[in-house]
Amino acid sequence: MENLSKVEKEIIGEIYSSSEAMDNLTILCDEFGGRLAGSEMNREATEFILGKYEDYGFENPHLESMRFLGCNVISGSLEILEPVSREIPCIAPSRARARSGIK
C-alpha cells in the first residue's frame, strides 16, 4: 500500500465504503439491458456514463465518434430435445453458423 498514490488510496477506500460502483452497474444492467452496439439503449447507457464522469469531476468528459462495422443480428431458435422438448427464441450475430445435431 505504501507504493500507491494518494488518489489510488482514495479510490481503494471508496471501494470499501460506498456502493456507488455497484449502483452504477445495476443501473447499466437493469435499465439499459444488453446494449447492442449502435442501439438506442447503447447510446443512452453512454450518456449515463458520460453524466457520471461529469458528476465525478473528470476534466472535459466527452464522446468521440468512431467507426464500428458491427454485425447484423438475426433471430432464430434453440431446440431442447431432452429431458423436455422445448423451443426457445434467441438472437445471434449473422456470422454465427447454425449447426445441427448439437446435443
NORHU-V701000 format. One record per residue. N is the residue number from 1. RES is the residue in one small letter. SS is DSSP state (alpha for helix, beta for strand, coil for the rest). Layout:
BEGIN
n={N	N}
res={RES	RES}
ss={SS	SS}
END
This chain:
BEGIN
n={1	2	3	4	5	6	7	8	9	10	11	12	13	14	15	16	17	18	19	20	21	22	23	24	25	26	27	28	29	30	31	32	33	34	35	36	37	38	39	40	41	42	43	44	45	46	47	48	49	50	51	52	53	54	55	56	57	58	59	60	61	62	63	64	65	66	67	68	69	70	71	72	73	74	75	76	77	78	79	80	81	82	83	84	85	86	87	88	89	90	91	92	93	94	95	96	97	98	99	100	101	102	103}
res={m	e	n	l	s	k	v	e	k	e	i	i	g	e	i	y	s	s	s	e	a	m	d	n	l	t	i	l	c	d	e	f	g	g	r	l	a	g	s	e	m	n	r	e	a	t	e	f	i	l	g	k	y	e	d	y	g	f	e	n	p	h	l	e	s	m	r	f	l	g	c	n	v	i	s	g	s	l	e	i	l	e	p	v	s	r	e	i	p	c	i	a	p	s	r	a	r	a	r	s	g	i	k}
ss={coil	coil	coil	coil	coil	alpha	alpha	alpha	alpha	alpha	alpha	alpha	alpha	alpha	alpha	alpha	alpha	coil	coil	alpha	alpha	alpha	alpha	alpha	alpha	alpha	alpha	alpha	alpha	alpha	alpha	alpha	coil	coil	coil	coil	coil	coil	coil	alpha	alpha	alpha	alpha	alpha	alpha	alpha	alpha	alpha	alpha	alpha	alpha	alpha	alpha	alpha	alpha	coil	coil	coil	coil	coil	coil	coil	coil	coil	coil	coil	coil	coil	coil	coil	coil	coil	beta	beta	beta	beta	beta	beta	beta	beta	coil	coil	coil	coil	coil	beta	beta	beta	beta	beta	beta	beta	beta	coil	coil	coil	coil	coil	coil	coil	coil	coil	coil}
END
